[in-house]
Amino acid sequence: MIIQAGNIHKSFGSLEVLKGIDLEVRKGEVLAIVGASGAGKTTLLQILGTLATPDEGSLVIDGTTVFDGSGRSLKGDALAAFRGRRIGFVFQAHHLLPEFNAVENVMIPALIAGRGETAAREDALRLLELTGLSHRLSHKPSELSGGEQQRVAIARALVNSPAVLFADEPTGNLDSATKQEIHRLFFDLRDTLGQTTVIVTHDPELAGICDRRLEMKDGCIL
């Protein structure tokens, strides 16, 4: 299993958002997490992605214990380094840096991780070709369509070869045709790279084609 989460609890003040979540994700699986607004989907995704800390519970990602039953097992720089190497994120908003072109945007996480410029550029070019953007390498975000910007964001999330790609409403801002292209891309990445992907979505079409679909309600998995 790439992800093993046990008894995850999270509250904000008196509001209990997650109520003892148990979850396992297999290597190479594309998993959809669905549910109404307020069900706890994004909070769970943030904890699985190590962006937030549970009040209680354990989390193991790719054999590394991130949280144990008594608190955070990775802290500070060690946690940030693990997140940078082993976890990728794609959000509804692309968060591309406007002053850099597509290749440079994809390279940035690799450079931050301490990789050399040549290796970072080679991987960026490979991933942009894989995501169908080999003809748009020198274009800045303002010169790209919404779907193209999301493809750059996906390539950027993959540049450090993460164990898990987390996507939060990745096609929420796109038109129907572009949504379908991005949906197919997640499965192309699974087939080509063996990429494990966890997607939070309200899109029934995307959830319906995933390998597995988990529904959340009131902080629990149904």
Residue, then its C-alpha position, 0 to 999 in steps of 0.5 A: m500500500i502506498i497510503q495507510a491512514g488509521n483513525i484520523h480525527k480532526s476538529f476545528g474548535s468544537l466542530e469535529v470534521l473527521k471522525g476516525i477515518d481509516l483509508e488504504v490506497r494501492k500503488g498505481e490506483v486512481l482514487a476518487i473521494v466524493g461527498a457534499s460540501g462540508a463532508g471533510k474531503t479537503t481536510l482529509l486530502q490536506i492531512l494525507g498530503t501532510l499539509a495539515t496535522p491530525d488531532e489523532g491517528s497515524l499516516v504512513i506514505d510509501g513506507t515512511t511514518v509521517f504521523d504516529g499515534s502520539g503526534r507528528s513523526l516527521k517535523g520541520d525541515a524533514l517533513a518539508a523535504f519528504r513532501g517535496r520529494r514524495i508528494g505532488f499537488v494539483f489544485q483547481a487554481h493553477h498557481l503558476l508563476p506568471e513571469f516564467n514559461a512552461v518549462e521553467n514553471v515545471m523545473i522549479p520544484a526540482l530546483i528547490a529539491g536541490r537537483g541540477e538544472t540540466a536534470a531538472r530541465e530534462d525531466a520538465l521537457r519529458l513531462l511536458e511532452l507526456t502531458g501534450l505540451s511539447h509545442r508550448l514550452s516557451h509560453k508563459p501562463s498568460e499565453l496558455s489556455g486554462g487546460e494547458q495551464q492545468r497540464v503544466a501544473i500537473a507536470r510540475a507536480l510530477v517533476n520529483s517523481p512523487a509517490v502520490l499525486f493529490a488533486d483537489e477539484p482539478t477540473g473545476n474551472l474547465d469547460s466540458a471538453t477540456k475536463q475530459e482531456i484532463h480526466r484521460l490524462f490522469f489515467d495516461l499517467r497511471d498507465t505510463l508512470g504507474q502514478t498513484t493519484v487521489i482526487v477530491t472531486h464533485d464531478p460525477e463523470l471523473a469519479g465514475i471512471c476512477d478505479r475506486r470511489l469513496e464517499m464521505k459524509d459528516g466526517c466519515i467514509l460511507 
